Amino acid sequence: MTRNPSPQKDPNGTWWFVVDIISDKDGRRRQAKRRGFRTKADAQAVMDELRVAARQGTFVSPQRQTVKQFLEQDWLPAVRRQLAASTWESYERNVRHHIVPAIGRVQLQALDGGDLNRLYSALLESGRIRGKQMPGLKPRTVRYIHTIIHSALDDAVQWRRVPLNAANQATPPSAKSAKAPEMRTWTGPELAAFLARTEGDRYGYAWAFLATTGCRRGEALGLRWTDIDLDTASAAIRQQVIPLPKPGGVGREGRIVPGTKSGEARVIELDRRTVTMLRTWRKAQAAARLALGVDYDDHGLVFPRSDGRPFHPEAFSKTFDRRVRQAEFADLPTIRLHDLRHTWATLALEAGVDVAVVSKRLGHSSPVITWQTYQHVRKEMQTDAAERVADAIFGPSA
């Protein structure tokens, strides 16, 4: 039953209405007020929409909550228990640095696609907070921020804070423009040359392990000596090191967390050269630890900082980046630390290792992901397979 059965006309010539809405959640009667319609028909149309929404259970009561209040007080605390620590920290950091400063004061129910498009344009143009790179954020980062906003607004719809997800009306950077950095790999001889030139370097031991196992950076940095059995030549990947905020809240540091990216521990086999390298490194590390004495913060890690604490993963990667750009490696293509993992997978597939074995080794959830990631290898293997089958039929070509 409506408070006013039809829209009313204001002295200023516009139309308004007040309609009673019964909430399907608690059965309470609430008023929905709307003003400023140009015609009675416009007001009547909106009134009818509200009545339909009330009957269908999709009516959202007007609220004055801002985007900042929703994200910081409601959404981030709610999703924290559902997300991995590194994922939640990334969400919180992007909310704090990029989303709240720009649209935090906007009322949640007033947020629309235009607000988000302006946010994305500003971030692409001048969104970088620190660093010496270009002032704008990369399309991949802005699309990730859009993903965060979309997820938050999906929950806002489910929690009856807004009727629609405004992110569905926005246009973030395209998936094509936001694709991951191009994969670059070394050939076997190129990788061997790099490892030979870094042999005996405290970083070199860790880089060699990454190159010969295909492990992720965080998995290698989280590896403990108790996870390795040199006699059986195997290593169990059970934990990782990820960047998280320091206890004081200023800056980030490497922190050991249980589990892996896939959520499951896995055991990998080690080749004999890697086993020999690890035996050598264990002796060198023991001597360094003994020399440092009580100042050594022992976490049992295979590849820690010189004082025993976990590496900051991003700082570890930057050390690799600086090293490969030095003059002694000018004859090698420049790759990222993560490309050591790609190099291992590429060499394994080219060597004929079954894709299911490679997939399990890498910790992928499915061999399909492995094939999709390494399509460049698949094409070469398919071409080679076609030639080998043809040779079996017609004999080797001249």
Buried (B, 14 or more C-beta within 10 A) or exposed (E): EBEEEEBEEEEEEBBBBBBBBEBEEEEEEBEBEBBEBEEBEBBBEBBEEBBEBBEEEEBBBEBEBBBBBBBBEBBBEEBBEEBEEBEBBBBBEBBBBBBBBBBBEBBBBEBEBEBBBEBBBBBBEEBBEEEEEEEBBBBBBBBBBBBBBBBBBEBBBEEBBBEBBBBEBBEBBEEEEBEEEEBEBBBEEBBEBBBEBBEEEBBBBBBBBBBBBBBBBBBBBBBBEEBBEBEEBBBBBBBBBBBBBEEEEEEBBBBBBEBBBEEEBBBBEBEEEBBEBBEEBBEEBEEBBEEBEEEBEEEEBBBBBEEBBBBBBBEBBEBBEEBBEEEEBEEBEEBBBBBBBBBBBBBBBBEEEEBEBBBBBBBBEEBEEBBEBBEEBBEEBEEEEEEEEEEEEEEEEE
